Structure formats: structure tokens, C-alpha cells
């Protein structure tokens, strides 16, 4: 079995060591420019077009992450008929739930304001927010969205979820489709974005969408920077319509030192760390799926190219 590997910015040697342990009979190599030798599988993160172009002999392409927008951007360079498989979880869902729970609790308990007061040596009581009036809306109710909802329900937050098709999750008020988006937004005191990035969701967090949130609402974006129209967020913060935001993803990463977000005190910035790919968990999952394919069995996590996720 031949496996080619490529990870933009990744520690290739460590990945190869883990893959050799999980699949000792496989020949695993790092793909380099000009490598056109046969391969059965490709394991990739943000691969160059030349790596996959014309490789119709591949049995599957495994994407090292939950988001597949980077690989789908290759378009016609993706070999026709070869399935693309994403990681189902590999430890990312619980990390995402931790991050979002922290962001929601920090804003709900007004810890951001207490931090600002402490820097000014102020000791001042702030009125608590009422939880029953603090509904959290999650845009995107796949594996990650469902795990976030589960975590927030443990704190007794009212949780709403929005997705293209209705998802029935215990304790979550479900909204679905374009017709129910406005109602979902109007009742979300915190809006959490975990949508896949597709042509239909690019720029979805724009002025029109964010203005439909209640006054003082808070935004948490842990999906992709291209979901957000950055200038619109700044304008709505300056106008007082939004209360703040916690952002982990950006159009340009690293975030340029002169970006206006750095000077906006109501924006909390983290460097794309909400959910890191755990190497060991990821390799074990990929190895298990390769073994399923070799046995002729179906695998979970197949990407629908037409939908973009």
C-alpha cells in the first residue's frame, strides 16, 4: 500500500512516524514537487494542486481537519471520482466546546468588564445578566455544533441551533433554512459560528446578518475568517449594536500587526487555536478508515463535493 503525505506547515516527520506505527505494512512518503509515482491514498492538509491532479488511481483522499474548504478550492485539480474523507472529530469537538464555553461564560459573567476594571484599579459591582434572557445561537449543527450545544446545556443556557436541514438535538431549539434564519438571529444573544465555508456561507456574518442580532449581542467565530465581513463587525461595535466578539479565525493569518481588530478593546483575539488537530487521534482514525476501505466497507466522513462539506 502506497500513501503520499503533505501538510502545509506541518511536522511531516512526526506524522510519518505515527502513520508507520498505525499502518506498518504501508509505504508512506512525503509528496514533493515532481512526484508522480503511484499511490493508493493521500493524507493532506492544504495540498498544492499538482499533488492530486490526475491521480484517479487514489482510493481516497484524507483531509487532516474538519474543514475541507482548502482542498475543495482545488476544483478541477481534484481527481474525478476519488472520495474525499474528513476527520469526524479526532479530539477537536471537545476543544471547540471548551473554547466556546469559555467565550460564552466570560461574556455572560461579565469577566471581560471585570478585567478592564481591574486594569484601572477599580472595584465596582456589575449587575448580573439573567440566563433565561441569554440565548446562545449556534450557526452550524454538525459534529462540532452539536458538541458545543451539549456543553452549553450543562450550564443551563437556552441553546438554539441553525442549519440548512433541521437537526433534532435534545434540549436545543432547532431552526432550519433561510426562512427561519431571521428568527434564529433575533433570539441569539450570543452567536457562535461553526459553519463549513462554502460559496453560500462566505461573508454570511455581514452587516445585514449581524444587525438582526439583539442589541448588545456577542459574536464568537471559530469557523473560518471568510465567514466574517470584518469592516461590518467594527462598524457595528462602534455603533454600539454589538457588545463584543471573540475571534479565532481571520481573513489573513497571522493577523497583520496593523489590523484594526488589534485596537478594538471589545474584540478578543486568539491565533486559530480553538481546536487543534491531535496527531495521534487523527492517525488512528485515518488508519481505521483505510482498513475499512481495504475490506470494502463504507466509511464515515465522506465529503459531498456539491455541498462543500
Secondary structure per residue as TSV (DSSP state, phi and psi in degrees):
chain	resnum	aa	ss	phi	psi
A	1	X	-	360.0	130.0
A	2	X	E	-109.2	127.0
A	3	X	E	-124.6	128.4
A	4	X	E	-104.7	143.7
A	5	X	E	-128.9	140.2
A	6	X	E	-153.7	130.0
A	7	X	E	-138.5	115.6
A	8	X	T	-62.9	116.1
A	9	X	T	76.7	6.4
A	10	X	-	-90.7	160.7
A	11	X	-	-85.0	86.8
A	12	X	H	-58.0	-41.1
A	13	X	H	-61.7	-40.6
A	14	X	H	-68.8	-39.2
A	15	X	H	-63.1	-43.9
A	16	X	H	-63.5	-38.3
A	17	X	H	-60.5	-45.0
A	18	X	H	-66.4	-40.9
A	19	X	H	-65.2	-39.4
A	20	X	H	-63.3	-37.6
A	21	X	H	-65.6	-43.2
A	22	X	H	-76.5	-30.3
A	23	X	-	-131.7	72.4
A	24	X	T	-62.9	-21.9
A	25	X	T	-90.8	-3.6
A	26	X	S	-88.6	148.8
A	27	X	E	-98.6	108.4
A	28	X	E	-110.2	129.0
A	29	X	E	-135.7	151.3
A	30	X	E	-78.2	127.1
A	31	X	-	-71.9	136.3
A	32	X	-	-129.3	156.6
A	33	X	T	-51.4	129.2
A	34	X	T	95.3	-7.4
A	35	X	-	-76.9	108.1
A	36	X	-	-119.4	12.8
A	37	X	-	-64.4	152.8
A	38	X	-	-59.2	152.6
A	39	X	-	-151.3	149.0
A	40	X	S	-93.8	-33.6
A	41	X	E	-139.8	152.9
A	42	X	E	-124.5	133.4
A	43	X	E	-117.4	117.4
A	44	X	E	-140.9	157.1
A	45	X	E	-141.4	116.9
A	46	X	S	50.3	59.0
A	47	X	-	-75.7	152.6
A	48	X	-	-71.5	152.7
A	49	X	H	-57.6	-37.1
A	50	X	H	-63.5	-23.9
A	51	X	H	-65.9	-38.9
A	52	X	H	-106.0	-17.0
A	53	X	T	-58.5	125.1
A	54	X	T	79.9	-0.1
A	55	X	-	-85.7	64.7
A	56	X	T	-72.5	-10.7
A	57	X	T	-81.3	-5.9
A	58	X	-	-66.6	142.3
A	59	X	S	-86.6	-26.0
A	60	X	E	-169.4	153.9
A	61	X	E	-115.5	121.6
A	62	X	E	-100.7	125.7
A	63	X	E	-96.1	126.8
A	64	X	S	-82.0	63.5
A	65	X	S	168.0	167.9
A	66	X	S	-80.1	-34.3
A	67	X	-	-83.6	130.9
A	68	X	-	-114.4	12.5
A	69	X	H	-61.0	-36.9
A	70	X	H	-65.1	-40.2
A	71	X	H	-75.4	-34.6
A	72	X	H	-71.2	-21.9
A	73	X	T	-66.7	-13.8
A	74	X	T	-69.2	-20.9
A	75	X	G	54.9	-118.7
A	76	X	G	-65.9	-11.9
A	77	X	G	-77.4	-16.3
A	78	X	S	-72.2	130.3
A	79	X	-	-66.4	129.9
A	80	X	T	-61.9	136.5
A	81	X	T	83.0	-4.5
A	82	X	-	-90.8	122.1
A	83	X	-	-67.5	140.8
A	84	X	E	-104.3	129.9
A	85	X	E	-120.6	126.7
A	86	X	E	-97.7	163.3
A	87	X	-	-71.9	132.7
A	88	X	S	-69.6	-41.5
A	89	X	-	-156.6	-69.7
A	90	X	T	55.0	41.1
A	91	X	T	84.1	-0.4
A	92	X	H	-80.9	-32.2
A	93	X	H	-64.0	-43.3
A	94	X	H	-68.4	-35.4
A	95	X	H	-63.1	-42.6
A	96	X	H	-63.7	-40.0
A	97	X	H	-64.7	-38.6
A	98	X	H	-61.5	-48.2
A	99	X	H	-61.0	-50.3
A	100	X	H	-67.9	-38.5
A	101	X	H	-59.9	-43.3
A	102	X	H	-60.8	-46.4
A	103	X	H	-61.1	-44.1
A	104	X	H	-67.0	-47.2
A	105	X	H	-65.0	-38.3
A	106	X	H	-60.9	-42.5
A	107	X	H	-75.8	-42.9
A	108	X	H	-61.5	-44.7
A	109	X	T	-84.2	2.7
A	110	X	T	64.0	28.7
A	111	X	H	-66.0	-29.5
A	112	X	H	-62.4	-39.2
A	113	X	H	-71.9	-38.7
A	114	X	H	-63.6	-37.3
A	115	X	H	-60.9	-44.6
A	116	X	H	-63.9	-40.8
A	117	X	H	-62.5	-42.7
A	118	X	H	-62.4	-37.5
A	119	X	H	-64.2	-26.5
A	120	X	T	-97.4	12.2
A	121	X	T	59.5	38.7
A	122	X	-	-104.6	139.1
A	123	X	-	-119.1	98.9
A	124	X	-	-143.4	133.5
A	125	X	-	-72.6	137.7
A	126	X	-	-120.3	133.3
A	127	X	-	-62.7	129.9
A	128	X	-	-65.6	150.5
A	129	X	-	-83.0	153.3
A	130	X	-	-91.3	122.2
A	131	X	G	-63.5	-36.0
A	132	X	G	-65.9	-16.0
A	133	X	G	-104.4	13.2
A	134	X	-	-122.9	67.9
A	135	X	-	-76.2	135.7
A	136	X	E	-104.1	124.7
A	137	X	E	-106.7	130.3
A	138	X	E	-111.1	116.9
A	139	X	E	-86.6	107.1
A	140	X	-	106.8	108.9
A	141	X	-	-117.8	45.4
A	142	X	S	-81.7	-151.9
A	143	X	H	-59.4	-45.5
A	144	X	H	-68.8	-46.0
A	145	X	H	-61.3	-41.0
A	146	X	H	-65.1	-38.3
A	147	X	H	-69.3	-36.9
A	148	X	H	-63.1	-45.3
A	149	X	H	-59.5	-43.8
A	150	X	H	-58.4	-42.4
A	151	X	H	-66.2	-44.0
A	152	X	H	-68.4	-31.8
A	153	X	H	-63.9	-27.4
A	154	X	T	-65.9	-22.1
A	155	X	T	-96.7	7.9
A	156	X	T	67.3	25.3
A	157	X	-	-75.0	141.9
A	158	X	-	-67.2	127.5
A	159	X	E	-121.2	132.3
A	160	X	E	-120.6	146.6
A	161	X	E	-128.8	142.7
A	162	X	E	-126.7	137.1
A	163	X	E	-153.3	170.2
A	164	X	S	-62.5	-43.4
A	165	X	S	-116.4	149.2
A	166	X	-	-66.6	134.0
A	167	X	-	-115.3	126.3
A	168	X	-	-95.7	103.7
A	169	X	-	-122.2	123.5
A	170	X	T	-52.8	130.1
A	171	X	T	87.0	-8.8
A	172	X	E	-107.3	129.2
A	173	X	E	-78.9	116.2
A	174	X	E	-92.3	133.6
A	175	X	E	-121.8	148.3
A	176	X	E	-147.3	142.9
A	177	X	S	78.5	167.2
A	178	X	G	-60.5	-36.4
A	179	X	G	-65.5	-23.0
A	180	X	G	-107.1	4.8
A	181	X	H	-69.3	-43.1
A	182	X	H	-62.6	-42.8
A	183	X	H	-63.1	-40.7
A	184	X	H	-59.9	-47.4
A	185	X	H	-64.6	-42.1
A	186	X	H	-62.2	-21.7
A	187	X	T	-109.8	13.5
A	188	X	-	-106.8	102.9
A	189	X	S	-72.6	-28.3
A	190	X	E	-124.0	132.4
A	191	X	E	-112.0	121.6
A	192	X	E	-110.7	123.8
A	193	X	E	-103.8	117.0
A	194	X	-	-129.9	28.9
A	195	X	-	-68.8	148.8
A	196	X	-	-68.6	151.1
A	197	X	-	-88.8	116.4
A	198	X	-	-135.3	170.0
A	199	X	T	-56.1	-31.2
A	200	X	T	-79.0	-18.5
A	201	X	T	-108.2	-8.4
A	202	X	T	-61.5	126.3
A	203	X	T	73.7	16.1
A	204	X	-	-66.4	-27.7
A	205	X	B	-90.0	69.5
A	206	X	S	-109.9	-175.0
A	207	X	H	-57.8	-43.2
A	208	X	H	-62.1	-42.2
A	209	X	H	-72.6	-50.4
A	210	X	H	-67.2	-28.6
A	211	X	T	-69.3	-16.9
A	212	X	T	-83.9	-9.1
A	213	X	S	-72.3	156.0
A	214	X	-	-61.4	153.6
A	215	X	T	-59.7	133.4
A	216	X	T	86.8	6.4
A	217	X	E	-66.7	162.4
A	218	X	E	-122.8	140.1
A	219	X	E	-111.0	134.6
A	220	X	E	-124.3	116.9
A	221	X	E	-115.7	112.8
A	222	X	-	-122.3	17.8
A	223	X	S	-96.3	-90.2
A	224	X	-	-140.9	147.4
A	225	X	G	-61.5	-30.9
A	226	X	G	-70.3	-9.7
A	227	X	G	-69.3	-27.6
A	228	X	B	-102.4	133.3
A	229	X	-	-88.4	102.1
A	230	X	H	-61.9	-41.7
A	231	X	H	-62.2	-36.4
A	232	X	H	-66.2	-37.4
A	233	X	H	-63.4	-47.2
A	234	X	H	-59.4	-44.4
A	235	X	H	-62.0	-41.7
A	236	X	H	-72.8	-29.3
A	237	X	H	-68.9	-45.9
A	238	X	H	-63.4	-32.8
A	239	X	T	-78.6	-9.4
A	240	X	T	85.2	4.8
A	241	X	S	-74.2	-40.6
A	242	X	E	-100.7	147.2
A	243	X	E	-90.0	-21.4
A	244	X	E	166.3	-178.0
A	245	X	E	-157.3	149.1
A	246	X	E	-123.3	119.0
A	247	X	E	-121.9	132.7
A	248	X	S	-112.6	-11.8
A	249	X	-	-133.3	150.2
A	250	X	-	-146.7	160.7
A	251	X	S	-58.7	-47.2
A	252	X	S	-115.4	124.0
A	253	X	S	-127.6	131.5
A	254	X	S	-61.1	153.5
A	255	X	-	-65.7	123.8
A	256	X	-	-56.1	145.3
A	257	X	T	-64.2	-21.7
A	258	X	T	-98.8	12.7
A	259	X	-	-69.9	139.5
A	260	X	G	-61.8	-22.0
A	261	X	G	-59.5	-33.7
A	262	X	G	-62.8	-27.1
A	263	X	G	-99.5	9.0
A	264	X	-	-102.0	106.2
A	265	X	T	-64.3	-18.3
A	266	X	T	-93.6	6.6
A	267	X	E	-109.6	124.1
A	268	X	E	-99.0	129.1
A	269	X	E	-113.7	132.5
A	270	X	-	-128.7	150.1
A	271	X	-	-88.7	62.5
A	272	X	S	55.0	56.2
A	273	X	-	-124.3	9.1
A	274	X	S	-58.5	-39.6
A	275	X	S	-147.4	105.8
A	276	X	-	-91.6	143.7
A	277	X	-	-68.8	121.1
A	278	X	-	-88.8	117.1
A	279	X	H	-59.1	-50.3
A	280	X	H	-61.3	-46.9
A	281	X	H	-62.8	-41.1
A	282	X	H	-64.5	-46.2
A	283	X	H	-63.6	-41.7
A	284	X	H	-61.2	-39.8
A	285	X	H	-67.6	-44.2
A	286	X	H	-62.9	-44.0
A	287	X	H	-61.0	-42.0
A	288	X	H	-63.7	-38.8
A	289	X	H	-72.4	-36.3
A	290	X	H	-61.5	-42.3
A	291	X	H	-64.0	-36.6
A	292	X	H	-64.3	-45.3
A	293	X	H	-62.0	-42.1
A	294	X	H	-63.0	-28.6
A	295	X	T	-88.1	0.1
A	296	X	T	80.0	19.9
A	297	X	-	-97.5	152.3
A	298	X	-	-71.3	154.9
A	299	X	-	-124.1	152.9
A	300	X	S	-82.9	159.7
A	301	X	-	89.2	13.5
A	302	X	B	-66.4	133.7
A	303	X	-	-88.2	132.1
A	304	X	-	-87.4	105.2
A	305	X	T	-59.4	-33.8
A	306	X	T	-70.2	-30.9
A	307	X	T	-88.4	-29.3
A	308	X	T	91.8	16.2
A	309	X	-	-161.9	360.0
